[in-house]
Amino acid sequence: MRSRLIGALGAMTVAGSLAVQTVGGYEGLKLYAYRDVIGVWTACYGETKGIKPGMKFSKATCDNMLVSSLVEHEQGMRRCLNDPDGIPIEIYIAELSLTYNIGPGPGKSGREGFCGSSLPAKTNAKQWRAVCDTLPAFNKAGGRINKGLVNRRATERALCLRGL
């Protein structure tokens, strides 16, 4: 499957660098396993897959995990988009940052994650302003509004609006 983050020769693209900067900046870097705000074991740049108490990582390992995880989340996001390569890059990266945070989905109920949200329909209809204006709604962790997510969504929305 195609990626806008990694070029044909395996090198990171400008879009990939923007994604790493955006997501890495908001996730922050912790070289050890910790419980996030809802109690999920997390490490590095928000990585949760396979993380267990007591784990420790080098920065290089975390950097590699971030790129790999971004590409994995990108592939999940692309599954529910009609023309992912036609999306303005700033909007694409804002949606990818959200997808990295909430998962590509859909989950068991069919509603969780990016693909289970209203965003793919808005994106597929090229309703770019509506896409940007929907991002702030994803501001809860464990059912409660989280100040960090409010700030992150504001940054993602600002990036998204630059793509209009």
C-alpha positions as CSV (number, residue, x, y, z in Angstrom):
1,M,0.0,0.0,0.0
2,R,1.2,3.5,-0.8
3,S,2.5,5.9,1.8
4,R,2.9,9.7,1.7
5,L,5.4,9.5,4.6
6,I,8.0,7.2,3.1
7,G,9.1,7.6,-0.5
8,A,9.7,5.0,-3.2
9,L,13.3,4.6,-2.1
10,G,12.4,4.2,1.5
11,A,13.5,7.7,2.6
12,M,11.2,9.9,4.7
13,T,9.3,12.5,2.7
14,V,8.6,16.1,3.7
15,A,5.2,14.9,4.7
16,G,6.8,12.2,6.9
17,S,9.0,14.8,8.6
18,L,6.0,17.0,9.2
19,A,4.1,13.9,10.7
20,V,7.0,13.0,13.0
21,Q,7.3,16.6,14.1
22,T,3.6,17.0,14.7
23,V,2.9,13.7,16.4
24,G,6.3,13.4,18.2
25,G,5.9,16.9,19.6
26,Y,2.5,16.2,21.1
27,E,3.1,12.7,22.3
28,G,6.4,13.7,24.0
29,L,9.3,11.2,24.5
30,K,9.6,9.0,27.5
31,L,12.2,6.3,27.4
32,Y,10.4,4.0,29.9
33,A,7.0,2.4,30.3
34,Y,4.4,4.5,32.2
35,R,0.6,4.6,32.5
36,D,-1.1,7.3,30.5
37,V,-4.0,9.4,31.7
38,I,-6.4,6.5,31.3
39,G,-4.1,3.9,32.7
40,V,-2.8,2.3,29.5
41,W,0.9,1.2,29.5
42,T,2.7,3.6,27.1
43,A,6.3,4.4,26.2
44,C,8.4,6.4,23.7
45,Y,6.1,8.7,21.6
46,G,2.8,7.4,22.9
47,E,3.4,3.8,21.8
48,T,1.0,1.3,23.5
49,K,1.4,-1.9,21.4
50,G,3.3,-4.5,23.4
51,I,4.3,-2.1,26.2
52,K,4.6,-3.6,29.7
53,P,5.7,-2.3,33.1
54,G,9.4,-1.9,33.5
55,M,10.3,-1.6,29.8
56,K,13.1,0.9,28.9
57,F,14.1,2.1,25.4
58,S,16.8,4.2,23.7
59,K,15.9,7.3,21.8
60,A,16.9,5.6,18.5
61,T,14.5,2.7,19.3
62,C,11.7,5.2,20.1
63,D,12.4,7.2,16.9
64,N,12.2,4.0,14.8
65,M,9.0,2.9,16.6
66,L,7.4,6.3,15.9
67,V,8.1,6.1,12.2
68,S,6.9,2.5,12.0
69,S,3.8,3.2,14.0
70,L,3.0,6.3,11.9
71,V,3.1,4.3,8.7
72,E,0.9,1.6,10.3
73,H,-1.6,4.2,11.4
74,E,-1.4,5.9,8.0
75,Q,-2.3,2.6,6.3
76,G,-5.3,2.2,8.6
77,M,-6.4,5.7,7.9
78,R,-6.0,5.3,4.1
79,R,-8.3,2.2,4.1
80,C,-11.4,4.4,4.6
81,L,-10.4,7.2,2.3
82,N,-11.3,7.3,-1.4
83,D,-8.4,9.5,-2.6
84,P,-5.9,9.8,0.2
85,D,-3.2,11.2,-2.2
86,G,-5.6,14.0,-3.2
87,I,-5.9,15.4,0.3
88,P,-4.0,18.6,0.9
89,I,-0.9,17.6,2.9
90,E,-1.6,19.7,5.9
91,I,-5.1,18.2,6.2
92,Y,-3.7,14.7,5.7
93,I,-1.1,15.2,8.5
94,A,-3.7,16.7,10.9
95,E,-5.9,13.6,10.3
96,L,-2.9,11.3,10.7
97,S,-2.0,12.9,14.0
98,L,-5.6,12.3,15.1
99,T,-5.5,8.7,13.8
100,Y,-2.3,8.1,15.7
101,N,-4.0,9.2,18.9
102,I,-7.4,7.5,18.5
103,G,-6.5,4.6,16.3
104,P,-7.6,3.9,12.7
105,G,-10.6,1.8,13.8
106,P,-13.3,1.0,13.4
107,G,-13.5,-1.0,16.6
108,K,-16.0,-3.6,17.7
109,S,-18.9,-1.2,17.9
110,G,-18.0,0.2,14.5
111,R,-17.6,3.7,15.9
112,E,-14.2,3.8,17.4
113,G,-11.2,5.3,15.7
114,F,-10.7,7.5,12.7
115,C,-12.5,5.2,10.2
116,G,-15.5,4.8,12.6
117,S,-15.9,8.6,12.9
118,S,-17.5,11.2,10.7
119,L,-14.2,12.4,9.3
120,P,-13.8,9.9,6.4
121,A,-17.2,10.9,4.9
122,K,-16.3,14.6,5.2
123,T,-12.8,14.0,3.7
124,N,-14.2,11.8,0.9
125,A,-16.6,14.7,0.1
126,K,-13.7,17.1,0.1
127,Q,-15.4,19.2,2.8
128,W,-12.1,20.4,4.1
129,R,-13.4,23.2,6.4
130,A,-15.7,20.7,8.0
131,V,-12.8,18.3,8.5
132,C,-10.8,20.9,10.3
133,D,-13.7,22.1,12.4
134,T,-14.5,18.5,13.5
135,L,-11.0,17.8,14.9
136,P,-11.6,19.7,18.3
137,A,-14.4,17.3,19.1
138,F,-11.9,14.5,19.8
139,N,-10.8,16.1,23.1
140,K,-11.7,13.4,25.6
141,A,-9.7,10.6,27.4
142,G,-11.6,8.1,29.4
143,G,-14.8,10.1,28.7
144,R,-13.5,13.3,30.2
145,I,-12.3,16.5,28.5
146,N,-8.5,16.5,28.6
147,K,-6.6,19.8,28.5
148,G,-3.7,18.2,26.6
149,L,-6.1,16.9,24.0
150,V,-7.8,20.2,23.7
151,N,-4.4,21.8,23.0
152,R,-3.4,19.1,20.6
153,R,-6.6,19.3,18.6
154,A,-6.2,23.1,18.4
155,T,-2.8,22.6,16.9
156,E,-4.1,19.9,14.5
157,R,-7.0,22.2,13.5
158,A,-4.5,25.1,12.8
159,L,-2.4,22.8,10.7
160,C,-5.5,21.6,8.9
161,L,-6.7,25.1,8.2
162,R,-3.3,25.9,6.5
163,G,-4.3,23.3,3.9
164,L,-7.4,25.1,2.8
